[in-house]
């Protein structure tokens, strides 16, 4: 009997070794595939950025900041228009986001889809739509024109184009942040005699603040990088409508150095925005986990 069992044990051992070898080989192949995929993605994204930063020098960058009027004007105009855009988006977008987070109504999905549409809408289409709406012969612009008010190809057009393409980023994030605020906190504040406005600014906003700031930063960054809708609706007039992306486009044929340094500034700003948003998101997740752990522990035992 023992002689019959040995071949079976040997056969079982061989199968085990083959299975282990196959498993090791499979894991190795999977690791190599993932490694190659990471290498391709990182190289594809990182190489153009490395080339951008390797082109110029720090001294050339500083000289451009002080000596290039086009660069200085583009930076100033971009800051003024994007900060104005951000202020308007927060002012009008916050009530919309809060109402959508707290109420259901007929046509809500249509409204939400309409708000989100500029995210996927081609920038050229956005520019043409704005021109047909607010241009001199536009749907609404013709009436402004009768009053002597011209919007197209002005700084106001730059702001409107930035609002159109960037507002969904804030409204979407703000809506999600308000939805994450537990209604019990607001009910408790009302029970203690707080008004609706007091509850909103003292309870709801502080809890949702990280998400609101993240949405505001993404909105500002999107407005700062806007190009397509702006060049069609506002034009490319230095000092009037030529923001940083438009200045890059213009300077490519005039001064490549200026175009590169403007691009570097936009890359640094974009990187800072992404890092800040990620930090705020991690803080928000940490706060949510801490709150959940406190609720799971329950109230402390009463003193006997």
C-alpha positions in Angstrom: 0.0 0.0 0.0 2.8 2.4 0.8 4.4 1.8 -2.7 1.0 2.7 -4.3 0.7 5.9 -2.2 4.2 7.3 -3.1 3.5 7.9 -6.8 0.3 9.7 -5.9 2.1 11.9 -3.3 4.8 12.6 -5.9 2.2 13.5 -8.6 0.5 15.8 -6.1 3.7 17.5 -5.2 4.6 18.1 -8.9 1.2 19.7 -9.4 1.7 22.0 -6.5 5.1 23.0 -7.7 3.7 23.7 -11.2 0.8 25.7 -9.8 3.3 27.8 -7.7 5.5 28.3 -10.7 2.6 29.3 -12.8 1.4 31.7 -10.1 4.8 33.3 -9.8 5.1 33.6 -13.5 1.6 35.2 -13.8 2.5 37.7 -11.0 5.7 38.6 -12.7 4.1 39.1 -16.1 1.3 41.2 -14.5 3.9 43.3 -12.6 5.9 43.9 -15.9 2.7 44.9 -17.7 1.8 47.4 -14.9 5.4 48.7 -14.8 5.5 49.3 -18.6 2.0 51.0 -18.4 3.2 53.3 -15.6 6.4 54.1 -17.5 4.5 55.0 -20.7 1.9 57.2 -18.8 4.5 59.0 -16.7 6.8 59.5 -19.6 4.1 60.7 -21.9 2.8 63.2 -19.3 6.1 64.2 -17.7 8.4 64.5 -20.8 6.6 67.6 -22.3 6.7 69.3 -18.9 10.4 68.5 -18.4 11.1 69.9 -21.9 9.1 73.1 -21.0 11.1 73.7 -17.8 14.4 72.8 -19.4 14.0 75.3 -22.2 14.6 78.5 -20.3 16.6 79.8 -17.4 15.7 81.5 -14.1 17.5 84.7 -15.1 15.6 84.7 -18.4 12.3 84.2 -16.6 13.0 87.1 -14.2 14.0 89.3 -17.0 10.8 88.5 -18.9 8.8 89.4 -15.9 10.3 92.8 -15.6 11.0 93.6 -19.3 8.1 92.0 -21.3 5.1 94.3 -21.4 3.0 91.6 -23.1 3.7 89.2 -20.3 3.0 91.7 -17.5 -0.3 92.9 -19.2 -1.4 89.3 -19.7 -0.8 88.4 -16.1 -2.5 91.5 -14.8 -5.5 91.0 -17.0 -5.8 87.3 -16.1 -5.7 88.0 -12.4 -8.3 90.7 -12.6 -10.7 88.8 -14.9 -10.3 85.4 -13.1 -10.8 86.8 -9.6 -13.9 88.7 -10.8 -15.1 85.5 -12.4 -14.5 83.6 -9.2 -16.4 86.2 -7.1 -19.4 86.1 -9.4 -19.5 82.3 -9.6 -19.4 82.0 -5.8 -22.0 84.7 -5.3 -24.5 83.3 -7.7 -23.5 79.6 -7.7 -23.6 79.0 -3.9 -27.4 79.6 -3.5 -28.0 77.4 -6.6 -25.8 74.6 -5.2 -27.4 74.7 -1.8 -30.9 74.7 -3.1 -30.1 71.7 -5.4 -28.5 69.9 -2.5 -31.5 70.4 -0.2 -34.5 70.3 -2.4 -36.1 68.1 -5.2 -38.3 69.8 -7.8 -39.6 69.2 -11.3 -36.9 69.7 -13.9 -34.0 69.4 -11.4 -32.2 66.9 -13.6 -32.6 69.2 -16.6 -31.2 72.1 -14.7 -28.3 70.1 -13.4 -27.5 68.8 -16.9 -27.7 72.4 -18.3 -25.3 73.6 -15.6 -22.8 70.7 -16.3 -23.0 71.1 -20.1 -20.1 73.6 -20.5 -17.8 71.0 -19.0 -18.1 68.8 -22.1 -19.0 71.5 -24.6 -16.2 72.3 -27.1 -14.7 75.8 -26.3 -15.3 77.0 -29.9 -19.0 76.1 -29.6 -19.2 78.0 -26.3 -17.6 81.1 -27.9 -20.0 81.1 -30.8 -22.9 80.6 -28.5 -21.9 83.5 -26.3 -21.3 85.7 -29.4 -24.8 84.9 -30.8 -26.3 85.7 -27.4 -24.3 88.8 -26.4 -22.8 90.1 -29.6 -24.0 93.3 -31.2 -26.6 91.5 -33.2 -27.1 88.7 -30.7 -30.2 87.5 -29.0 -29.7 89.8 -26.0 -26.8 91.8 -27.2 -28.8 93.7 -29.8 -30.8 95.4 -27.0 -27.7 96.3 -25.1 -26.4 97.8 -28.3 -29.4 100.0 -28.6 -28.4 101.4 -25.2 -24.9 101.9 -26.3 -23.5 98.9 -24.4 -21.2 96.7 -26.3 -20.1 93.4 -24.6 -18.3 91.4 -27.3 -14.6 92.0 -27.7 -14.3 93.7 -24.4 -12.9 92.7 -21.0 -16.5 92.0 -19.9 -16.6 89.4 -22.7 -13.5 87.7 -21.2 -15.2 87.5 -17.8 -18.5 86.1 -19.3 -16.5 83.5 -21.3 -14.7 82.4 -18.1 -17.9 82.2 -16.1 -19.5 80.1 -18.8 -16.8 77.5 -18.9 -15.7 77.4 -15.2 -18.9 77.8 -13.2 -19.9 74.1 -13.3 -16.7 73.1 -11.5 -17.8 75.2 -8.4 -21.5 74.4 -8.5 -21.0 70.7 -8.8 -18.5 70.6 -6.0 -20.5 72.9 -3.8 -23.6 70.8 -4.3 -21.8 67.6 -3.3 -20.3 69.4 -0.2 -23.7 70.7 0.9 -25.2 67.2 0.4 -22.6 65.7 2.7 -23.6 68.1 5.6 -25.8 66.1 7.9 -29.3 67.8 8.2 -29.3 67.0 11.9 -26.7 69.8 12.5 -29.0 72.3 10.7 -32.1 71.1 12.6 -30.2 71.4 15.9 -29.2 75.0 15.1 -32.8 75.9 14.2 -33.9 74.3 17.5 -31.5 76.5 19.4 -33.1 79.6 17.7 -30.7 80.2 14.9 -32.1 81.8 11.7 -31.8 80.2 8.3 -29.1 82.6 7.3 -27.3 82.1 10.6 -27.5 78.3 10.3 -26.1 78.5 6.8 -23.2 80.7 7.5 -22.3 79.4 11.0 -23.1 75.7 10.6 -23.4 74.6 7.0 -20.6 76.6 5.3 -17.9 75.8 7.9 -18.7 72.0 7.6 -18.6 72.2 3.8 -15.7 74.7 3.6 -13.1 72.3 2.4 -15.2 71.2 -0.6 -16.2 74.8 -1.3 -12.6 75.9 -1.4 -11.7 73.0 -3.6 -14.5 73.9 -6.1 -13.4 77.5 -6.0 -9.8 76.7 -6.8 -10.8 74.4 -9.7 -13.1 77.1 -11.0 -10.3 79.7 -10.8 -7.8 77.4 -12.5 -10.3 76.6 -15.3 -11.0 80.3 -15.8 -7.2 81.1 -15.9 -6.7 78.5 -18.6 -9.6 79.4 -20.8 -8.7 80.0 -24.5 -11.2 78.8 -27.1 -14.4 80.6 -26.0 -12.4 83.8 -25.2 -10.7 84.2 -28.5 -14.0 83.8 -30.4 -16.2 85.9 -28.2 -13.7 88.5 -26.8 -10.9 88.5 -29.4 -7.2 88.8 -28.7 -6.5 92.5 -27.9 -3.4 93.2 -25.8 -4.3 94.8 -22.5 -8.0 94.4 -23.2 -8.9 90.8 -23.8 -5.5 89.1 -24.2 -5.2 86.8 -21.2 -2.3 84.5 -20.5 -3.3 81.6 -22.8 -4.0 84.0 -25.6 -0.7 85.7 -25.1 1.0 82.4 -25.4 -0.7 81.8 -28.7 0.3 85.3 -30.0 3.9 85.2 -28.7 4.7 81.8 -30.4 5.5 83.7 -33.6 7.0 86.7 -31.9 8.9 85.7 -28.8 9.1 82.0 -28.0 10.8 82.8 -24.6 7.8 84.9 -23.5 5.4 82.1 -24.6 7.4 79.5 -22.7 7.6 81.6 -19.5 3.9 82.2 -19.5 3.3 78.5 -20.0 5.6 77.8 -17.0 3.6 80.1 -14.8 0.4 78.4 -15.8 1.9 75.0 -15.1 3.1 76.0 -11.6 -0.3 77.5 -10.8 -2.1 74.4 -12.0 0.2 72.2 -10.0 -0.4 74.3 -6.9 -4.1 74.1 -7.4 -4.1 70.3 -7.8 -2.0 69.8 -4.7 -4.2 72.1 -2.6 -7.3 70.4 -3.7 -5.9 67.0 -2.9 -4.8 68.2 0.6 -8.3 69.6 1.3 -9.9 66.4 0.0 -7.7 64.3 2.4 -8.6 66.6 5.3 -12.3 66.2 4.4 -12.0 62.4 4.3 -10.1 62.4 7.6 -12.8 64.6 9.3 -15.6 62.3 8.0 -13.8 59.2 9.3 -13.3 60.8 12.7 -16.9 61.8 12.8 -18.0 58.3 11.9 -15.7 56.8 14.6 -17.2 59.1 17.2 -20.7 58.1 16.2 -19.8 54.4 16.3 -18.5 54.7 19.8 -21.7 56.3 20.9 -22.1 58.8 23.8 -19.9 58.4 26.8 -21.3 56.5 29.8 -23.1 58.5 32.4 -21.4 59.0 35.8 -22.9 56.8 38.4 
